[in-house]
């Protein structure tokens, strides 16, 4: 139990430090810190002298890395976010001690997966709270707010899919009131963000900057560039050193559309971690036996 508590303490302290850099250092979490946290996590696992547990942690960390890397390549999260998820996968036990820990009525699974999913849902809701008042204020001022017709159609389709999902789940298990409320809030937030995504991106996230102002791991707004140029230079969304060199070779473009004001994400990981450590695995709150 002492080793388990040490791992949890390291996870909380490490995530808090990363959240500080994310919030107050322009999302610039030092790479050395991220790798150091992973190294500490590996050392703590080795010191536990439990080969089976170490193997299970490495497998989980590998799965989280693959999922996180795919999302990273889509430009949705940063590299530091992925490395933090890997460190947490190594540090967190399957069932940590919690103040309020409901019994899961279905099955148990590593709480790291809950941290991964819950932080994403919290981020959606947090981004909604940040940007939707701005969009509403723009509309009140009479500003033309762009709504992509295709995105609107897809949003309606997603809303219909949510209804089908709830009905399907309820045919086997009864969703708790907490789960239904959470689904409604997250669904509404994601749908509205999708509808006004173009306006939010253009006005509040994308900035046209020169090569010297581009940093590694910035996200290039490919949709704002000519499709032929994107194809000819094989441009990727996440700007690595190699991708920045490609941009330097493009003639006739002095400034590139870059997502310079991307919302922070690690603070949501910290909030999700704290909530799960206090209240236990969310699975116990989602389903009730029918």
C-alpha positions as semicolon CSV with decimal commas, in nm:
position;residue;x (nm);y (nm);z (nm)
1;X;0,000;0,000;0,000
2;X;0,289;0,240;0,075
3;X;0,433;0,196;-0,274
4;X;0,087;0,241;-0,423
5;X;0,036;0,566;-0,233
6;X;0,379;0,688;-0,344
7;X;0,286;0,619;-0,708
8;X;-0,042;0,807;-0,666
9;X;0,138;1,099;-0,498
10;X;0,393;1,114;-0,782
11;X;0,106;1,106;-1,035
12;X;-0,070;1,397;-0,864
13;X;0,245;1,605;-0,819
14;X;0,367;1,537;-1,173
15;X;0,028;1,620;-1,329
16;X;0,005;1,938;-1,120
17;X;0,347;2,055;-1,238
18;X;0,258;1,977;-1,600
19;X;-0,073;2,165;-1,558
20;X;0,120;2,467;-1,429
21;X;0,339;2,472;-1,741
22;X;0,032;2,422;-1,961
23;X;-0,156;2,712;-1,801
24;X;0,116;2,965;-1,725
25;X;0,402;2,880;-1,963
26;X;0,213;2,893;-2,293
27;X;0,148;2,518;-2,307
28;X;0,523;2,458;-2,306
29;X;0,579;2,155;-2,083
30;X;0,956;2,077;-2,080
31;X;1,030;1,753;-2,261
32;X;1,291;1,664;-1,999
33;X;1,027;1,685;-1,728
34;X;0,791;1,456;-1,921
35;X;1,057;1,192;-1,979
36;X;1,177;1,223;-1,619
37;X;0,825;1,153;-1,493
38;X;0,806;0,841;-1,710
39;X;1,148;0,732;-1,581
40;X;1,038;0,775;-1,218
41;X;0,722;0,577;-1,294
42;X;0,928;0,292;-1,441
43;X;1,165;0,290;-1,141
44;X;0,873;0,273;-0,896
45;X;0,726;-0,019;-1,090
46;X;1,058;-0,203;-1,093
47;X;1,100;-0,146;-0,718
48;X;0,764;-0,310;-0,658
49;X;0,930;-0,641;-0,757
50;X;0,605;-0,756;-0,917
51;X;0,684;-0,874;-1,268
52;X;0,319;-0,939;-1,356
53;X;0,215;-0,590;-1,250
54;X;0,507;-0,433;-1,438
55;X;0,412;-0,619;-1,757
56;X;0,047;-0,512;-1,723
57;X;0,154;-0,148;-1,672
58;X;0,378;-0,158;-1,979
59;X;0,096;-0,306;-2,189
60;X;-0,146;-0,038;-2,070
61;X;0,110;0,237;-2,127
62;X;0,164;0,105;-2,479
63;X;-0,209;0,110;-2,552
64;X;-0,245;0,463;-2,413
65;X;0,056;0,578;-2,617
66;X;-0,092;0,444;-2,941
67;X;-0,432;0,605;-2,876
68;X;-0,274;0,931;-2,764
69;X;-0,032;0,941;-3,057
70;X;-0,316;0,899;-3,307
71;X;-0,502;1,191;-3,149
72;X;-0,176;1,390;-3,139
73;X;-0,119;1,336;-3,513
74;X;-0,468;1,473;-3,571
75;X;-0,358;1,792;-3,395
76;X;-0,606;1,754;-3,110
77;X;-0,359;1,722;-2,821
78;X;0,009;1,796;-2,772
79;X;0,305;1,565;-2,737
80;X;0,337;1,655;-2,367
81;X;-0,022;1,539;-2,314
82;X;0,061;1,199;-2,464
83;X;0,375;1,159;-2,251
84;X;0,180;1,251;-1,938
85;X;-0,084;0,989;-2,020
86;X;0,194;0,729;-2,057
87;X;0,342;0,827;-1,719
88;X;0,001;0,803;-1,551
89;X;-0,061;0,463;-1,709
90;X;0,260;0,344;-1,544
91;X;0,189;0,510;-1,210
92;X;-0,180;0,455;-1,142
93;X;-0,301;0,125;-0,995
94;X;-0,614;-0,045;-1,124
95;X;-0,823;0,041;-0,817
96;X;-0,677;0,324;-0,608
97;X;-0,802;0,407;-0,259
98;X;-1,083;0,663;-0,275
99;X;-1,305;0,847;-0,031
100;X;-1,623;0,748;-0,212
101;X;-1,584;0,436;-0,420
102;X;-1,904;0,294;-0,569
103;X;-1,909;-0,072;-0,655
104;X;-1,905;-0,132;-1,029
105;X;-2,206;-0,336;-1,129
106;X;-2,065;-0,446;-1,464
107;X;-1,690;-0,494;-1,485
108;X;-1,366;-0,343;-1,363
109;X;-1,101;-0,188;-1,586
110;X;-0,788;0,023;-1,521
111;X;-0,878;0,368;-1,395
112;X;-0,622;0,512;-1,638
113;X;-0,876;0,451;-1,914
114;X;-1,127;0,648;-1,707
115;X;-0,876;0,934;-1,670
116;X;-0,820;0,925;-2,047
117;X;-1,193;0,938;-2,129
118;X;-1,307;1,169;-1,849
119;X;-1,040;1,430;-1,921
120;X;-1,157;1,438;-2,283
121;X;-1,518;1,491;-2,181
122;X;-1,423;1,761;-1,931
123;X;-1,217;1,934;-2,200
124;X;-1,515;1,941;-2,437
125;X;-1,732;2,099;-2,170
126;X;-1,458;2,342;-2,065
127;X;-1,399;2,456;-2,423
128;X;-1,774;2,499;-2,462
129;X;-1,789;2,724;-2,154
130;X;-1,496;2,929;-2,284
131;X;-1,599;2,987;-2,644
132;X;-1,978;2,969;-2,667
133;X;-2,035;3,293;-2,468
134;X;-1,797;3,462;-2,714
135;X;-1,992;3,324;-3,009
136;X;-2,322;3,438;-2,859
137;X;-2,176;3,785;-2,796
138;X;-2,059;3,800;-3,159
139;X;-2,411;3,713;-3,274
140;X;-2,570;3,973;-3,044
141;X;-2,337;4,238;-3,187
142;X;-2,467;4,149;-3,533
143;X;-2,146;3,984;-3,648
144;X;-2,191;3,728;-3,922
145;X;-2,123;3,390;-3,764
146;X;-2,036;3,124;-4,017
147;X;-2,209;2,788;-3,991
148;X;-2,082;2,508;-4,212
149;X;-2,383;2,334;-4,369
150;X;-2,206;1,998;-4,380
151;X;-2,099;2,035;-4,017
152;X;-2,457;2,121;-3,922
153;X;-2,582;1,806;-4,095
154;X;-2,317;1,595;-3,926
155;X;-2,405;1,746;-3,589
156;X;-2,769;1,650;-3,633
157;X;-2,658;1,299;-3,734
158;X;-2,442;1,276;-3,422
159;X;-2,734;1,390;-3,207
160;X;-2,947;1,114;-3,358
161;X;-2,666;0,866;-3,289
162;X;-2,661;0,975;-2,924
163;X;-3,034;0,899;-2,897
164;X;-2,983;0,555;-3,051
165;X;-2,692;0,489;-2,815
166;X;-2,893;0,575;-2,506
167;X;-3,186;0,361;-2,620
168;X;-2,956;0,069;-2,703
169;X;-2,777;0,085;-2,369
170;X;-3,103;0,116;-2,178
171;X;-3,232;-0,197;-2,349
172;X;-2,966;-0,393;-2,157
173;X;-2,888;-0,175;-1,858
174;X;-3,049;0,124;-1,694
175;X;-2,846;0,443;-1,716
176;X;-2,822;0,635;-1,390
177;X;-2,948;0,993;-1,365
178;X;-2,590;1,115;-1,334
179;X;-2,495;0,941;-1,658
180;X;-2,795;1,080;-1,848
181;X;-2,723;1,436;-1,731
182;X;-2,354;1,399;-1,820
183;X;-2,438;1,263;-2,166
184;X;-2,679;1,551;-2,231
185;X;-2,425;1,817;-2,128
186;X;-2,136;1,663;-2,319
187;X;-2,350;1,593;-2,627
188;X;-2,492;1,947;-2,632
189;X;-2,146;2,098;-2,584
190;X;-1,982;1,893;-2,858
191;X;-2,268;1,954;-3,102
192;X;-2,268;2,332;-3,055
193;X;-1,890;2,345;-3,079
194;X;-1,910;2,147;-3,403
195;X;-2,172;2,379;-3,551
196;X;-1,969;2,694;-3,475
197;X;-1,629;2,529;-3,516
198;X;-1,526;2,734;-3,819
199;X;-1,612;3,067;-3,657
200;X;-1,435;2,976;-3,332
201;X;-1,125;2,857;-3,517
202;X;-1,104;3,157;-3,751
203;X;-1,159;3,425;-3,488
204;X;-1,014;3,285;-3,171
205;X;-0,762;3,012;-3,254
206;X;-0,597;3,056;-3,595
207;X;-0,330;3,319;-3,648
208;X;-0,141;3,390;-3,972
209;X;0,228;3,399;-3,880
210;X;0,564;3,394;-4,052
211;X;0,810;3,106;-4,040
212;X;1,009;3,262;-3,753
213;X;0,698;3,271;-3,534
214;X;0,619;2,902;-3,587
215;X;0,722;2,664;-3,310
216;X;0,758;2,289;-3,316
217;X;0,430;2,109;-3,236
218;X;0,224;2,404;-3,352
219;X;-0,080;2,286;-3,546
220;X;-0,110;2,393;-3,910
221;X;-0,461;2,480;-4,032
222;X;-0,444;2,270;-4,346
223;X;-0,801;2,357;-4,435
224;X;-0,696;2,720;-4,487
225;X;-0,425;2,635;-4,739
226;X;-0,461;2,557;-5,108
227;X;-0,530;2,185;-5,146
228;X;-0,275;2,155;-5,427
229;X;0,000;2,299;-5,207
230;X;-0,092;2,064;-4,922
231;X;-0,076;1,768;-5,157
232;X;0,239;1,876;-5,343
233;X;0,444;1,926;-5,026
234;X;0,271;1,647;-4,834
235;X;0,203;1,882;-4,544
236;X;0,103;1,738;-4,207
237;X;-0,109;1,903;-3,941
238;X;0,144;1,882;-3,656
239;X;0,449;2,097;-3,732
240;X;0,766;1,907;-3,654
241;X;1,110;2,038;-3,754
242;X;1,077;1,845;-4,080
243;X;0,738;2,000;-4,156
244;X;0,867;2,351;-4,085
245;X;1,145;2,292;-4,338
246;X;0,877;2,203;-4,594
247;X;0,702;2,535;-4,529
248;X;1,026;2,723;-4,593
249;X;1,036;2,575;-4,944
250;X;0,690;2,705;-5,037
251;X;0,715;3,011;-5,258
252;X;0,462;3,293;-5,253
253;X;0,331;3,242;-4,900
254;X;0,478;3,469;-4,633
255;X;0,240;3,380;-4,352
256;X;0,082;3,047;-4,266
257;X;-0,243;2,972;-4,078
258;X;-0,147;2,817;-3,744
259;X;-0,356;2,726;-3,442
260;X;-0,168;2,954;-3,204
261;X;-0,443;2,980;-2,942
262;X;-0,525;2,616;-2,881
263;X;-0,699;2,553;-2,548
264;X;-0,503;2,387;-2,268
265;X;-0,571;2,022;-2,189
266;X;-0,351;1,903;-1,901
267;X;-0,556;2,089;-1,635
268;X;-0,852;1,872;-1,738
269;X;-0,634;1,563;-1,690
270;X;-0,557;1,686;-1,338
271;X;-0,924;1,748;-1,261
272;X;-1,020;1,404;-1,395
273;X;-0,746;1,239;-1,187
274;X;-0,856;1,414;-0,868
275;X;-1,223;1,331;-0,925
276;X;-1,147;0,964;-0,986
277;X;-0,919;0,938;-0,682
278;X;-1,193;1,087;-0,464
279;X;-1,504;0,927;-0,609
280;X;-1,366;0,607;-0,760
281;X;-1,410;0,458;-1,105
282;X;-1,688;0,640;-1,295
283;X;-1,830;0,307;-1,413
284;X;-2,006;0,273;-1,079
285;X;-2,197;0,595;-1,149
286;X;-2,292;0,519;-1,507
287;X;-2,499;0,200;-1,493
288;X;-2,760;0,060;-1,264
289;X;-2,909;-0,285;-1,280
290;X;-3,247;-0,278;-1,449
